[in-house]
Every structure is written in C-alpha cells, then in structure tokens.
C-alpha cells in the first residue's frame, strides 16, 4: 500500500501535469469583503498559509479533507464566522460537541490555530480565524489536485457559538435524500447545481461507518452496487462500528471529478451522495460533472464563493481573535499581553 507521503507526491505530480486553470469568480461580493482585503495590512497572508499547508500535506494529505470540512460546517450553521473553532465551557457548549460536528478532525482545528499564530507573527493581529479557515479550505482543494481560485476576504470572527439544535438544523445529514437537501439548501440561496457541486467535496476524505450503515443493515440499499456493498460490509461488519473508509474509491486523496463517476456506478457512500444520481432533478448535473472535470471545477468555485459569504461579519462586527479557539474577552494570554504593553507605554512616558 502506498504511504501517505507517496500519495502526496503522486498528487503533486498530477497537479503539475494537468495544470489546472486558475479560476477567479466574478460573483457579487457581500459588503465588507474584498479580493484584496489584506493587500496593505498583511500582503503575505496567503503565501504564509500555503507554505505551511504544503508541509502539512507532505506528511498527511488526508488533512486537506479535514480543513475543507471545517469550512463547510462553519459556514452552513451561523455563517462563516469561525464559531465552529471556539472551545466550549460548562455554561456554553462548543459547536464541536453537536452530533454533526463530532467527527470533525481535531487536527484540523490545531492546524488552523497554528496558521493563525504564523500569520500573527508576520503581520500582527489583523487576519481573522474565519478568513484563515476559508483560505485553508481553498488551499486544501488546490494542493490535492483541484482548481486554483481567489477567495474574497474581510470576514470577522463571531462572539458566540451556535446551539446544538441550530447545528443539527443546518448541517445536512448523510442519511437525507436529494429532495430534502435541495429543499434545505434552497433556503440559503443554493440551486441544484450549487448543491451537486458542493457535494463534490466528498471526492476527498473519510467517512465513519455509522454515517452510512443504514444502507447496509438490516437490509442492503438496492441502489448500492453489490460488490461495493460487499466490500463495505467487510469494513463495517456490524452496526455502530468505529471504522472508517474513503468517500471516493477511485481517487480518495485527489480532488477531481471521480466522485461523480462513483455515483454513476452506484458506488456513492452516503444516501445524500447516491441519491443525487437517483433523483431526476440532479441526475443530469451529476452526469455532466462526471463527463467534464473543468465544468465541475468551475461550478464548485462559484458555489464555494457563494457559501463563503453566508452571513459573514464584516466592518466592526465581531472581532479578530488572537486565539482561534477562545474569544478575546476570555483569553488570559491576550489580557497579559495588553497589560504588559500598557506598562511599557507608561514606562516610556516617565
């Protein structure tokens, strides 16, 4: 079996060989966001993030999927405000504790924290954790073989996490069918093409058996290809298994259009995946993306740009967190830093 590092080398070669076209969205931007927001305050922010992520992915390309998923789960709930990054307390649980978020990779949160510290060393406390998460998601796509595209920036960090019920209401479940997901995301202004394109993010990453065991037990889902189902039962021999498997059996570590080829071959993992091909509303979109990778990339970028602007905080709303997992008002290190700065300023005046 190829190592994670060798998988990354292969992917890097494929990216260079295929030379994906740089895609820049011309979508309308929410007031306060800009394509050049940090041009003066932190011009190197994107290069700092990409340089670090290249090192991370050389060791484990699987982290790309984790970072992409954090951005999805952040934006879909309260908007792209970095609230999913906040730690909880006895009085205020974290969004991470809600059932849809328990499978988010804790290493992804650590990577975003590390990126925040690196950016702060370069520029000071000027770049939000929400923006860092958005850039990291884009770089996760590109560095695993997907399209290069611009990310509008200027988000600020939220002050409160969403409740468990709000998280559950806003994160589509893997057991939902296409009609249910289309209806839910239409409320966020996503059309059928957006929904199918965003679902294409499942071309990388892993899934826990509990997310799709309903298709295996007690009765096998008839839409699932038999050999594929047999292999999955080997991975998940019983219900409530803690095992995991890849989301895309054809190219699990490469961001491409093979996820849609899987669906056409009845090898989609979740109900929410496979039903995109079974449902007449989305079937032709799935087919078009399976046949044309550049079309998928184009629509994915447009949908990601739209998603990245959901209920963003800009201007003077929210804050720029010094620590992505803690609000500034609860950050003892930040308080110590402010006190020390005030003492130094006072000493200079004497």
C-alpha positions as CSV (number, residue, x, y, z in Angstrom):
1,X,0.0,0.0,0.0
2,X,1.3,3.4,-0.9
3,X,2.3,5.7,2.0
4,X,0.5,9.0,2.7
5,X,3.7,10.8,1.6
6,X,3.9,8.9,-1.7
7,X,0.2,9.7,-2.3
8,X,1.0,13.3,-1.9
9,X,4.0,13.1,-4.3
10,X,1.7,11.5,-6.9
11,X,-0.9,14.1,-6.4
12,X,1.6,16.9,-6.7
13,X,2.8,15.5,-10.0
14,X,-0.7,15.2,-11.3
15,X,-1.4,18.8,-10.4
16,X,1.6,20.0,-12.3
17,X,0.9,17.7,-15.2
18,X,-2.8,18.7,-15.6
19,X,-2.0,22.5,-14.9
20,X,-5.5,23.3,-13.6
21,X,-6.7,26.6,-14.9
22,X,-6.7,29.5,-12.4
23,X,-10.4,30.2,-11.8
24,X,-11.4,33.6,-10.5
25,X,-15.1,34.1,-9.6
26,X,-16.8,37.3,-10.7
27,X,-19.6,36.8,-8.2
28,X,-21.1,39.7,-6.4
29,X,-19.4,40.3,-3.0
30,X,-21.1,41.0,0.3
31,X,-20.4,44.5,1.6
32,X,-17.2,44.4,3.6
33,X,-15.5,41.6,1.6
34,X,-12.8,42.2,-0.9
35,X,-10.5,40.3,-3.3
36,X,-7.6,42.4,-1.9
37,X,-8.6,43.0,1.7
38,X,-5.2,42.4,3.3
39,X,-3.2,44.0,0.5
40,X,-1.7,46.6,2.8
41,X,-2.2,45.1,6.3
42,X,-0.9,41.6,5.6
43,X,0.1,41.1,1.9
44,X,1.8,37.8,2.6
45,X,-1.1,36.1,4.4
46,X,-2.0,33.7,1.6
47,X,1.6,32.7,0.9
48,X,2.3,32.1,4.6
49,X,-0.8,29.8,4.8
50,X,0.0,27.9,1.6
51,X,3.7,27.4,2.6
52,X,2.7,25.8,5.9
53,X,-0.1,23.6,4.4
54,X,2.3,22.2,1.8
55,X,4.4,20.9,4.7
56,X,1.4,19.5,6.5
57,X,0.1,17.7,3.4
58,X,3.5,16.3,2.6
59,X,3.2,14.3,5.8
60,X,-0.6,13.6,5.6
61,X,-2.6,14.6,2.6
62,X,-5.7,13.5,4.5
63,X,-5.7,16.7,6.5
64,X,-6.9,18.5,3.3
65,X,-10.3,17.0,3.6
66,X,-10.5,17.8,7.3
67,X,-9.8,21.5,6.7
68,X,-12.3,21.7,3.8
69,X,-15.0,20.1,6.0
70,X,-14.3,22.6,8.9
71,X,-15.1,25.5,6.5
72,X,-18.3,23.8,5.3
73,X,-19.5,23.2,8.8
74,X,-18.6,26.7,9.9
75,X,-20.4,28.5,7.0
76,X,-23.6,26.4,6.9
77,X,-24.5,27.0,10.6
78,X,-24.2,30.6,11.6
79,X,-22.3,31.8,8.6
80,X,-18.6,31.9,8.0
81,X,-17.6,33.5,11.4
82,X,-15.2,30.9,12.8
83,X,-17.7,30.0,15.5
84,X,-17.0,26.2,15.0
85,X,-13.5,26.8,16.1
86,X,-14.5,28.0,19.6
87,X,-13.9,25.8,22.6
88,X,-16.9,25.2,24.9
89,X,-17.4,25.6,28.6
90,X,-19.8,24.2,31.2
91,X,-22.2,27.1,30.5
92,X,-21.8,27.3,26.8
93,X,-21.1,24.1,24.8
94,X,-18.9,24.3,21.7
95,X,-20.4,23.7,18.2
96,X,-17.8,20.9,18.0
97,X,-19.9,19.0,20.6
98,X,-23.0,18.9,18.4
99,X,-23.6,15.4,16.8
100,X,-22.9,16.6,13.1
101,X,-19.5,18.1,14.2
102,X,-18.2,15.3,16.5
103,X,-16.5,13.7,13.5
104,X,-14.6,16.9,12.5
105,X,-10.9,16.3,12.8
106,X,-9.4,17.8,15.9
107,X,-6.1,18.1,14.0
108,X,-7.8,20.5,11.5
109,X,-8.6,22.9,14.4
110,X,-5.0,22.6,15.5
111,X,-3.7,23.4,12.0
112,X,-5.9,26.5,11.9
113,X,-4.6,27.6,15.3
114,X,-1.0,27.1,14.0
115,X,-1.8,29.1,10.9
116,X,-3.2,31.9,13.0
117,X,0.0,32.1,15.0
118,X,2.2,32.1,11.9
119,X,0.1,34.9,10.3
120,X,0.2,36.9,13.5
121,X,4.0,36.7,13.7
122,X,4.1,38.1,10.2
123,X,1.5,40.8,10.3
124,X,0.2,41.2,13.9
125,X,-3.4,40.5,14.9
126,X,-5.1,41.6,11.7
127,X,-6.3,38.4,10.0
128,X,-9.5,36.7,11.3
129,X,-9.7,33.0,12.0
130,X,-12.7,32.8,9.7
131,X,-10.6,34.1,6.8
132,X,-7.8,31.7,7.7
133,X,-10.3,28.8,7.6
134,X,-11.5,30.0,4.2
135,X,-8.0,30.3,2.7
136,X,-7.0,26.9,4.2
137,X,-10.1,25.3,2.6
138,X,-9.2,26.7,-0.8
139,X,-5.6,25.6,-0.5
140,X,-6.8,22.1,0.6
141,X,-8.7,21.9,-2.7
142,X,-5.8,23.2,-4.8
143,X,-3.0,21.3,-3.2
144,X,-4.9,18.0,-3.5
145,X,-5.4,18.5,-7.3
146,X,-8.4,20.8,-7.5
147,X,-8.8,24.3,-9.1
148,X,-6.9,27.4,-8.1
149,X,-9.2,30.3,-7.3
150,X,-9.4,33.5,-5.4
151,X,-11.1,33.9,-2.0
152,X,-12.8,37.1,-1.0
153,X,-11.6,38.2,2.4
154,X,-12.6,40.5,5.2
155,X,-14.6,38.2,7.5
156,X,-14.5,38.8,11.2
157,X,-14.8,36.2,14.0
158,X,-18.1,35.6,15.8
159,X,-18.5,36.0,19.5
160,X,-20.9,33.1,20.2
161,X,-21.2,29.5,19.1
162,X,-24.4,28.1,17.7
163,X,-26.5,25.8,19.9
164,X,-26.7,22.1,19.3
165,X,-30.2,22.4,17.8
166,X,-29.1,25.1,15.3
167,X,-26.1,23.0,14.2
168,X,-28.4,19.9,13.7
169,X,-30.9,22.0,11.7
170,X,-28.3,23.5,9.4
171,X,-25.9,20.6,8.6
172,X,-27.4,18.2,6.0
173,X,-27.3,14.6,7.3
174,X,-25.7,11.9,5.2
175,X,-29.0,9.9,5.5
176,X,-31.1,12.6,3.8
177,X,-32.2,12.2,0.2
178,X,-31.6,14.7,-2.6
179,X,-35.0,16.3,-2.3
180,X,-34.5,17.0,1.4
181,X,-31.1,18.5,0.8
182,X,-32.2,20.6,-2.1
183,X,-35.1,22.0,0.0
184,X,-32.8,22.8,2.9
185,X,-30.1,24.5,0.9
186,X,-32.6,26.4,-1.2
187,X,-33.2,28.4,2.0
188,X,-29.6,29.5,1.8
189,X,-30.0,30.5,-1.9
190,X,-28.2,27.4,-3.3
191,X,-29.7,26.0,-6.5
192,X,-29.4,22.3,-7.6
193,X,-26.1,22.9,-9.5
194,X,-24.6,24.5,-6.4
195,X,-25.7,21.6,-4.2
196,X,-24.3,19.0,-6.5
197,X,-21.0,20.9,-7.0
198,X,-20.6,21.4,-3.2
199,X,-21.3,17.7,-2.7
200,X,-18.3,17.1,-4.9
201,X,-16.2,18.0,-1.9
202,X,-16.7,14.3,-1.0
203,X,-14.1,13.5,-3.6
204,X,-11.6,13.6,-0.8
205,X,-11.8,12.4,2.8
206,X,-13.0,9.6,5.0
207,X,-16.4,8.6,6.5
208,X,-17.3,6.7,9.6
209,X,-19.3,3.5,9.2
210,X,-22.1,5.0,11.3
211,X,-22.8,7.6,8.6
212,X,-23.8,5.0,6.0
213,X,-24.6,1.8,7.9
214,X,-28.3,2.5,7.3
215,X,-27.6,1.4,3.7
216,X,-26.1,-1.9,4.7
217,X,-28.1,-3.0,7.7
218,X,-30.6,-4.6,8.3
219,X,-31.4,-4.5,4.6
220,X,-29.0,-3.6,1.9
221,X,-29.9,-0.5,-0.1
222,X,-30.9,-1.7,-3.6
223,X,-29.3,1.3,-5.2
224,X,-25.8,0.2,-4.0
225,X,-23.7,-1.8,-6.4
226,X,-23.3,-5.3,-5.0
227,X,-19.5,-5.7,-4.9
228,X,-19.2,-2.2,-3.4
229,X,-21.7,-3.2,-0.7
230,X,-19.9,-6.5,0.0
231,X,-16.6,-4.6,0.4
232,X,-18.2,-2.1,2.8
233,X,-19.6,-4.9,4.9
234,X,-16.0,-6.1,5.3
235,X,-15.0,-2.6,6.6
236,X,-18.2,-2.3,8.7
237,X,-19.1,-5.8,9.8
238,X,-21.7,-4.6,12.3
239,X,-23.7,-1.6,13.2
240,X,-22.0,1.1,15.4
241,X,-18.6,0.2,14.0
242,X,-15.9,2.8,14.7
243,X,-14.1,2.0,11.4
244,X,-13.7,4.4,8.5
245,X,-13.5,4.2,4.8
246,X,-12.7,6.5,1.9
247,X,-15.5,8.6,0.4
248,X,-14.2,8.2,-3.2
249,X,-13.0,4.7,-4.0
250,X,-11.4,5.8,-7.3
251,X,-9.0,8.6,-6.2
252,X,-9.6,9.1,-2.5
253,X,-6.7,11.6,-2.0
254,X,-7.1,13.6,-5.2
255,X,-9.6,16.4,-5.7
256,X,-11.2,15.6,-9.0
257,X,-14.5,14.5,-10.6
258,X,-14.3,10.8,-9.9
259,X,-16.8,11.2,-7.0
260,X,-19.4,11.7,-9.7
261,X,-18.2,8.7,-11.7
262,X,-18.7,6.7,-8.4
263,X,-22.3,7.9,-8.3
264,X,-23.0,6.8,-11.9
265,X,-21.6,3.4,-10.9
266,X,-23.8,3.2,-7.8
267,X,-20.8,3.5,-5.6
268,X,-21.7,6.6,-3.6
269,X,-21.2,6.1,0.1
270,X,-24.0,8.2,1.7
271,X,-27.7,8.3,0.9
272,X,-27.1,12.0,0.4
273,X,-24.5,11.2,-2.2
274,X,-26.0,8.4,-4.2
275,X,-29.5,10.0,-4.3
276,X,-28.1,12.9,-6.3
277,X,-27.8,10.4,-9.2
278,X,-31.1,8.7,-8.5
279,X,-33.1,11.9,-8.3
280,X,-34.2,13.2,-11.7
281,X,-33.7,16.8,-10.6
282,X,-29.9,16.3,-10.1
283,X,-29.1,13.3,-12.3
284,X,-28.1,15.2,-15.4
285,X,-25.9,17.6,-13.3
286,X,-24.1,14.6,-11.8
287,X,-23.6,13.1,-15.3
288,X,-22.3,16.4,-16.7
289,X,-19.7,16.7,-13.9
290,X,-18.6,13.1,-14.3
291,X,-18.0,13.8,-18.0
292,X,-16.4,17.2,-17.7
293,X,-14.0,17.9,-14.8
294,X,-13.4,21.5,-15.8
295,X,-17.1,22.1,-15.7
296,X,-17.3,20.7,-12.2
297,X,-14.3,22.8,-11.1
298,X,-16.0,25.9,-12.5
299,X,-19.3,25.3,-10.7
300,X,-17.6,24.2,-7.5
301,X,-15.7,27.5,-7.3
302,X,-18.9,29.5,-7.9
303,X,-20.7,27.5,-5.2
304,X,-17.8,27.8,-2.7
305,X,-17.6,31.6,-3.3
306,X,-21.3,31.8,-2.6
307,X,-21.0,29.6,0.5
308,X,-18.0,31.6,1.8
309,X,-20.2,34.7,2.0
310,X,-23.0,33.2,4.1
311,X,-24.0,35.6,7.0
312,X,-20.4,36.9,7.3
313,X,-19.5,39.5,9.9
314,X,-17.6,42.5,8.5
315,X,-16.6,46.0,9.4
316,X,-16.8,46.5,13.2
317,X,-18.9,43.4,13.9
318,X,-17.4,40.5,15.8
319,X,-13.6,40.6,16.4
320,X,-10.2,39.4,15.2
321,X,-9.4,36.5,17.6
322,X,-5.9,36.3,19.0
323,X,-6.5,32.6,19.6
324,X,-9.0,30.9,17.2
325,X,-10.5,28.7,20.0
326,X,-11.1,31.4,22.5
327,X,-12.9,34.8,22.4
328,X,-10.6,37.7,23.2
329,X,-12.5,38.6,26.3
330,X,-11.7,35.1,27.7
331,X,-8.1,34.9,26.6
332,X,-5.7,35.3,29.6
333,X,-2.7,35.4,27.3
334,X,-4.2,38.4,25.4
335,X,-5.0,40.2,28.7
336,X,-1.5,39.7,29.9
337,X,-0.1,41.0,26.6
338,X,-2.3,44.1,26.8
339,X,-1.3,44.8,30.4
340,X,2.4,44.4,29.5
341,X,2.1,46.8,26.6
342,X,0.3,49.3,28.8
343,X,3.1,49.1,31.4
344,X,5.8,49.5,28.7
345,X,4.0,52.6,27.3
346,X,3.7,54.0,30.8
347,X,7.4,53.5,31.5
348,X,8.3,55.3,28.2
349,X,6.3,58.3,29.4
350,X,8.1,58.6,32.7
